[in-house]
């Protein structure tokens, strides 16, 4: 999947549609797929907005609520530490099991 199109482009699509242009003509003019234009218009009709939907969450969070306090404390103590530098301290503070990557 490609990146999200700009809000400006989406608004121009909707404006052209309001002016009476067909979806195929809009797709050709703005070099978009017909289905993309159809989806933008359908979303506009349903929500009244040309904005993109929020990005899905994807993978679950790696830092759970209990770890947020620990992470905040570690970052305050070591503000220039990298993720890799903080990871061992996080594992130790949260009592994570020791593992060896293979």
C-alpha positions in Angstrom: 0.0 0.0 0.0 1.3 3.4 -0.9 1.5 6.4 1.4 -1.6 8.6 2.1 -2.4 11.2 -0.5 -2.4 14.8 0.6 -5.5 16.4 2.0 -5.2 19.1 -0.7 -5.4 16.4 -3.4 -8.4 14.8 -1.7 -10.2 18.2 -1.5 -9.5 18.9 -5.1 -11.0 15.5 -6.0 -14.2 16.3 -4.0 -14.4 19.8 -5.5 -14.2 18.5 -9.0 -16.9 16.0 -8.2 -19.1 18.8 -6.7 -18.6 20.7 -10.0 -20.1 17.7 -11.8 -17.0 16.0 -13.1 -17.3 12.2 -13.4 -15.2 9.9 -11.3 -13.3 8.6 -14.3 -12.4 12.1 -15.5 -11.3 13.0 -12.0 -9.1 9.9 -11.8 -7.5 10.8 -15.2 -7.0 14.5 -14.3 -5.3 13.8 -11.0 -3.6 10.6 -12.1 -5.4 8.5 -9.5 -7.1 5.1 -9.8 -10.8 5.1 -10.3 -11.4 3.1 -7.2 -9.3 5.6 -5.2 -11.5 8.5 -6.4 -14.6 6.4 -5.7 -13.4 5.7 -2.2 -12.6 9.3 -1.4 -16.0 10.4 -2.6 -17.8 7.7 -0.6 -15.8 8.6 2.5 -16.7 12.3 2.0 -20.4 11.4 1.6 -20.3 9.3 4.8 -18.3 11.6 7.0 -18.4 15.0 5.4 -14.6 15.1 5.5 -11.9 14.5 3.0 -9.4 13.5 5.7 -7.8 10.1 5.6 -8.8 7.6 8.2 -6.4 7.1 11.1 -3.7 4.6 10.6 -4.4 1.2 11.9 -2.6 0.1 15.0 -0.7 -2.8 13.4 1.6 -4.6 15.9 0.7 -4.4 19.6 2.6 -2.0 21.8 5.9 -3.2 22.9 5.9 -1.0 26.1 2.9 -1.8 28.3 1.5 0.7 30.8 3.7 -0.7 33.6 6.8 -0.1 31.5 5.9 3.5 30.7 6.9 4.7 34.2 10.1 2.7 34.1 10.9 4.1 30.6 10.2 7.7 31.6 12.5 7.3 34.7 15.3 5.8 32.6 15.0 8.5 29.9 15.2 11.2 32.6 18.2 9.6 34.2 20.0 9.0 30.8 18.6 11.6 28.3 21.2 10.8 25.6 20.7 7.0 25.8 19.7 5.1 22.6 16.9 2.5 22.4 19.5 -0.2 22.4 21.1 1.4 25.5 17.9 1.5 27.4 16.7 -2.0 26.5 18.8 -3.9 29.1 17.8 -1.5 31.9 14.1 -1.9 30.9 14.4 -5.7 30.9 16.1 -5.7 34.3 13.6 -3.2 35.8 10.6 -5.1 34.6 11.9 -8.6 35.5 11.9 -9.8 31.9 13.4 -13.3 31.4 16.9 -13.4 30.1 17.1 -14.8 26.6 19.8 -15.3 24.1 18.9 -14.3 20.5 19.7 -17.1 18.0 
